Structure formats: C-alpha cells, structure tokens
Amino acid sequence: MPTLLVALLFAIFIALFALQNTAAVHVRFLTWEYETSLVLVILGSATVGAVLTFIASLGPRVRRARELRRLEETVESQGERIRHLEAILAQSAEREFPGSAP
C-alpha cells in the first residue's frame, strides 16, 4: 500500500510538472525527428520509464511467486507428515496404555 501511495504522488507530481511546461519542442532520436508539445515528451518519457520498470521487476516477482509456491507445498507436506506421525503415536500409546488415549 505505501508503494502505491508513493507511485500515485509521483504521478501527480509528473502531471503537474508536465502541465506547466507546454512549450513546443523539437525532438530528435537517431534519424527520426518531429516537433511536439513538451507535455507529451514529459508524459511519454514517464510512461516509458514506468513500463520499463514494470518489465524489469517481473523476474524477481516470478522468482518470489515460485519460491512461495514451493514453501507452501513444503508446509503442506510437513503438515501431512506431522498428522501421520501423531496417528502412529496415538496408536502406540493405545497399545501400551489401553483406554488412556483420548
């Protein structure tokens, strides 16, 4: 939740900054060039940055989800093992002390 709040505040800051810079600019990239509003350059750059950040974060997110799934499977298998051992223990206790098991 705090990350979402920071992202929202940053987006508002970028939008306010862009809206205050409306001059026409000449943009060149390699052999490509055109003239546009500075607002579009700022918002476009921020959008491209956000998309690239999201793509860069996919790897760690996928690894974290995979690890979480593996740990949940381990917890489940250990829970089954505990239940099995408790059943064996209860049977042993019943054989050694008949009538005392709950």
C-alpha positions in Angstrom: 0.0 0.0 0.0 2.8 2.5 0.8 4.4 1.8 -2.6 1.1 2.5 -4.3 0.7 5.8 -2.4 4.2 6.9 -3.4 3.6 6.0 -7.1 0.3 8.0 -7.0 2.1 11.0 -5.5 4.9 10.7 -8.1 2.3 10.5 -10.9 0.6 13.6 -9.7 3.9 15.5 -9.4 4.8 14.5 -13.0 1.4 15.5 -14.3 1.6 18.9 -12.6 5.1 19.4 -13.9 4.1 18.5 -17.4 1.1 20.7 -17.5 3.3 23.7 -16.5 5.7 23.1 -19.4 3.6 23.4 -22.6 6.1 24.9 -25.0 6.7 23.3 -28.4 9.9 21.4 -28.7 11.8 19.7 -31.5 12.6 16.1 -30.6 15.4 14.1 -32.4 16.3 10.5 -31.9 18.8 8.9 -34.3 17.4 9.7 -37.8 13.9 10.4 -36.5 12.7 13.9 -35.6 9.5 15.8 -35.0 8.0 18.8 -33.2 5.6 18.3 -30.4 4.5 19.7 -27.1 6.8 19.3 -24.1 3.8 17.9 -22.1 3.8 14.9 -24.4 7.5 14.4 -24.2 7.4 14.5 -20.4 4.4 12.2 -20.1 5.7 9.9 -22.7 9.0 9.6 -21.1 7.4 8.9 -17.7 5.2 6.3 -19.2 8.1 4.5 -21.0 10.1 4.6 -17.7 7.1 3.1 -15.8 6.7 0.3 -18.4 10.4 -0.5 -18.4 10.5 -0.6 -14.6 7.5 -2.9 -14.6 9.2 -5.2 -17.1 12.4 -5.2 -15.1 10.5 -6.2 -11.9 8.8 -9.2 -13.5 11.8 -11.5 -13.0 12.1 -11.1 -9.2 8.3 -11.3 -8.9 8.1 -14.6 -10.8 11.0 -16.0 -8.7 9.3 -14.8 -5.5 6.0 -16.4 -6.5 7.8 -19.7 -7.4 9.6 -19.7 -4.1 6.3 -19.0 -2.2 4.6 -21.9 -4.0 7.5 -24.2 -3.2 7.4 -23.2 0.5 3.6 -23.7 0.7 4.0 -27.2 -0.7 6.7 -27.9 1.9 4.4 -26.7 4.7 1.6 -28.9 3.4 3.8 -32.0 3.1 5.2 -31.4 6.6 1.7 -31.0 8.0 0.7 -34.3 6.4 3.8 -35.9 7.9 3.0 -34.5 11.4 -0.6 -35.8 11.2 0.8 -39.2 10.1 3.3 -39.3 13.0 0.6 -38.2 15.5 -1.6 -41.0 14.4 1.3 -43.5 14.8 2.0 -42.1 18.2 -1.7 -42.3 19.2 -1.8 -46.0 18.1 1.4 -46.7 20.1 0.0 -45.1 23.2 -3.2 -47.0 22.8 -1.3 -50.3 22.6 0.9 -49.6 25.6 -1.7 -48.0 27.7 -5.2 -49.3 26.7 -8.0 -47.0 27.5 -5.8 -44.0 28.3 -5.8 -42.3 24.9 -8.3 -39.5 24.3 
